[in-house]
Amino acid sequence: MLPFSRPDIGDEEIAEVVRCLRSGWITTGPLTARFETEFAKSVRAGYACALSSCTAALHTTLLAIGAGPGDEVILPPLTWPAAANMVIACGATPVFADIDPMSWNIDPAAIARALSARTKVVVPVHFAGLPCDLHRIRSVLLDAGRQDIRIIEDAAHAAGAFYREQPIGATSANGTVAGCFSFHPIKNMTTGEGGMVTTDDGDLAGQIKLLRFHGIQRDAWKAYSGMEKTDASYDVVLPGFKYNMTDIQAALGIHQLAKLERFNGRRKQIADVYREKFSDLEQLTLQGGAAYPHCRAWHLFAVLPPQRAPFMEKMAALGVATGVHFQAVHLHAYYRHRFGYARGDYPAAEEICSRIVSLPLYPSMTDQEVEDVVLAVRKALRDD
């Protein structure tokens, strides 16, 4: 069975993890700090805060900007439920805005319709690595007289992507307050599990760093290593969490980051083959692109067959694994029961989510494996 995804872990990552294990310091420490510095530099951001997951990144960022009871946060229905769940974890209310039927990213016009006096944050998702139109989203908010609304990018799919010649994660340049990245094993780069927040706001970065480790104003590595004179005591200044990244994870991330451009280049090669080979298949719909300047990260290659279940079953029988990214968040039981969402509320997202299938796409795929996927897709559709 050809897998849907496979992390590309090399000798450099393995050697760095071994060095970390032998160093005697395996929790948050010098490697995490190095990874943060190098990641911030790679996306042209002032600060980067490493966390245990992108979910933790979203949660701490929402809390750090003050999202809470009485506030509304706008986000698309086509996404993993993490962002909406973390809005609720903050005590705020998720409000969905439908997606553009071509790009499958959040529709700025739908954001305009979803605005209310309670809107505090917009969370656009760069779906499958295609950057959202961040300038148009900001223009929608300015036209509504809502300069106060903050934009937090869900960049879980977008490590290495560019929007109008700026890296995703270069927050000030792109008109956003923060970018939240994922390093889950299926992502474009991995730390096993892990996440990152990038921002140019030093106060925001400071709050996130407090929230990620129990709200304690103390750096354990600096204290125990003797790098800085620190008081033996510690002080909790706010109720935080256990969301820190470990040096074992950062050991992977340092070398994965160095390979990201190559990884994404190979992903693009594979995606280009898919797009060419599927261009004559009228029964298969592909995700569109965008007119504004951008470089997509190709985290996923998602398609819409006529019917999802039979297509996935046939692909599996042909030895090719596939994935579903994603089911519409507003139609999950919790959101239907608590907020009264129903089918028909967001038709573009519902249509796409009812059929969407992700094909294998990862850097170590061979040309023959890519061709195997192409042949399997064509046979599965021919037999439909």
Secondary structure by P-SEA (a helix, b strand, c coil): ccccccccccaaaaaaaaaaaacccccccaaaaaaaaaaaaaacccbbbbcccaaaaaaaaaaaacccccbbbbbbccccaaaaaaaaaacbbbbbbbcccccccccaaaaaaaccccccbbbbbcccccccaaaaaaaaaaaaccccbbbbbccccccccccccccccccccccccbbbbbbccccccccccccccccccaaaaaaaaaaacccccccaaaaaacccccccccccccccccccccaaaaaaaaaaaaaaaaaaaaaaaaaaaaaaaaccccccccbbbbccbbbbccccccccccccaaaaaaaaaacbbbbbccccccccaaaaaaccccccccaaaaaaaabbbbccccccccaaaaaaaaaaaaaaaaac
